[in-house]
Amino acid sequence: MSPEEKDQLVALLLDAQRWCQGAEARNADGQAVAYSDADATAWDLTGAACHVFGWRRARELFVQIDRHLHGHGAAGADQSHSEITAMVALQTWNDDAQTTHVQLMSRLQSLPVRAGAGSGPGLPAGDKVPQGTER
């Protein structure tokens, strides 16, 4: 995760009203919506990552964030399996009744960052990807 990515994720969830539990995102009426829904006003941790960075980059970040929060995601694991496993672990932690916004922000603000190849912001969820390339 780059410093810029960390700043974007923290900024999105800094206001407790922009964080939710039990759904990847919610609208102003509290109804569950997709993270990419234009009416979304609050996101869970994984929905926020997808909203800001797009699905492909968010999957990579799930592994990094889960590793920091839980010590999971050992090197050498099947990448697609570890991304989904990390996503589920993050959703479970986010949705736990004992998880608070204060805890979420403390964990996000303590995330390690790095610079270099592979740490760029990726494409936001709504950006078009040139044909023949991936996010």
JOSUL-V756956 format. One record per pair of residues at least 24 apart in sequence whose ideal C-beta (glycine too) atoms are under 8 Angstrom apart, sorted by the first residue. I is the first residue (numbers start at 1). J is the second residue. If there is no record, write none. Layout:
I,J
I,J
//
This chain:
1,61
1,64
1,65
1,111
1,112
1,113
1,114
1,119
2,113
2,114
2,115
2,119
2,120
2,121
3,113
3,115
4,121
5,52
5,53
5,61
5,113
5,119
5,121
6,108
6,111
6,113
8,52
8,53
8,121
9,48
9,49
9,52
9,108
10,105
10,108
10,109
12,43
12,48
12,51
12,52
13,43
13,45
13,48
13,101
13,104
13,105
13,108
14,105
16,101
17,41
17,42
18,42
18,43
19,43
19,44
19,48
19,101
19,104
20,44
20,47
21,94
21,95
21,97
21,99
22,95
23,47
24,50
24,91
25,51
35,125
36,125
36,126
44,91
44,94
44,95
45,90
45,91
45,93
45,94
45,104
46,87
46,90
46,91
46,94
50,125
51,125
52,124
52,125
53,121
53,122
53,123
53,124
53,125
54,122
54,123
54,124
54,125
54,127
54,135
55,125
55,135
56,122
56,123
56,134
56,135
57,121
57,122
57,123
57,135
58,122
59,83
59,84
59,87
60,118
60,122
62,86
62,87
62,90
64,111
65,90
65,111
66,90
68,107
68,110
68,111
68,112
69,93
69,107
//
